[in-house]
Amino acid sequence: MKELKENRNSRVLASFVTYAIEHPGQRFYQCLLNWSGRKGILAFVEEDSAMDVKYIQDTYEFENKDG
């Protein structure tokens, strides 16, 4: 794996990864939401060949997503 160059992005990523490791019971989007301290996640989703914007507060919507 390529070594991350020290910059703002790598520090933010390292902070999130540390949080995720410390909270193994949380799913990815639940972890992202809690780590961010925000009330929701804005997601751009493609449905029926149209781009929709969803404001996600219930991260169970991503329960069966990979990645």
C-alpha positions as CSV (number, residue, x, y, z in Angstrom):
1,M,0.0,0.0,0.0
2,K,1.2,3.5,-0.9
3,E,2.3,5.6,2.1
4,L,0.1,8.7,2.6
5,K,1.7,12.0,2.2
6,E,1.2,14.2,5.3
7,N,-1.4,16.8,4.6
8,R,-4.8,17.9,5.8
9,N,-6.6,15.1,3.9
10,S,-4.4,12.4,5.4
11,R,-4.9,13.8,8.9
12,V,-8.7,13.8,8.5
13,L,-8.6,10.3,7.0
14,A,-6.4,9.1,9.9
15,S,-8.8,10.7,12.4
16,F,-11.8,8.9,10.9
17,V,-9.9,5.5,10.7
18,T,-8.9,5.8,14.3
19,Y,-12.5,6.5,15.3
20,A,-13.7,3.6,13.2
21,I,-11.2,1.2,14.8
22,E,-12.3,2.4,18.3
23,H,-16.0,1.8,17.5
24,P,-16.1,-1.6,15.8
25,G,-19.8,-2.1,16.5
26,Q,-20.8,0.8,14.2
27,R,-21.5,0.3,10.5
28,F,-19.5,2.5,8.1
29,Y,-22.1,5.3,7.5
30,Q,-23.2,5.2,11.2
31,C,-19.5,5.6,12.0
32,L,-19.1,8.4,9.5
33,L,-22.1,10.2,10.8
34,N,-21.1,10.0,14.5
35,W,-17.4,10.9,13.7
36,S,-18.5,13.9,11.7
37,G,-20.7,15.3,14.5
38,R,-23.3,16.2,11.9
39,K,-27.0,15.5,11.9
40,G,-27.1,13.7,8.6
41,I,-25.3,12.8,5.4
42,L,-26.2,14.3,2.0
43,A,-26.1,11.5,-0.6
44,F,-26.4,11.8,-4.3
45,V,-28.1,8.7,-5.6
46,E,-29.1,7.6,-9.1
47,E,-32.6,6.1,-9.4
48,D,-34.4,5.4,-12.6
49,S,-31.7,7.2,-14.6
50,A,-32.2,10.5,-12.7
51,M,-30.0,12.0,-10.0
52,D,-31.8,12.5,-6.7
53,V,-30.4,14.1,-3.5
54,K,-31.3,12.4,-0.3
55,Y,-30.6,13.7,3.2
56,I,-29.8,10.6,5.3
57,Q,-30.3,10.5,9.0
58,D,-31.1,6.9,9.3
59,T,-28.0,5.0,8.3
60,Y,-29.7,1.7,8.3
61,E,-30.6,2.5,4.7
62,F,-27.0,1.5,3.9
63,E,-27.2,-1.8,5.9
64,N,-26.7,-4.1,2.9
65,K,-24.2,-1.9,0.9
66,D,-20.7,-3.1,0.3
67,G,-17.7,-0.9,0.6
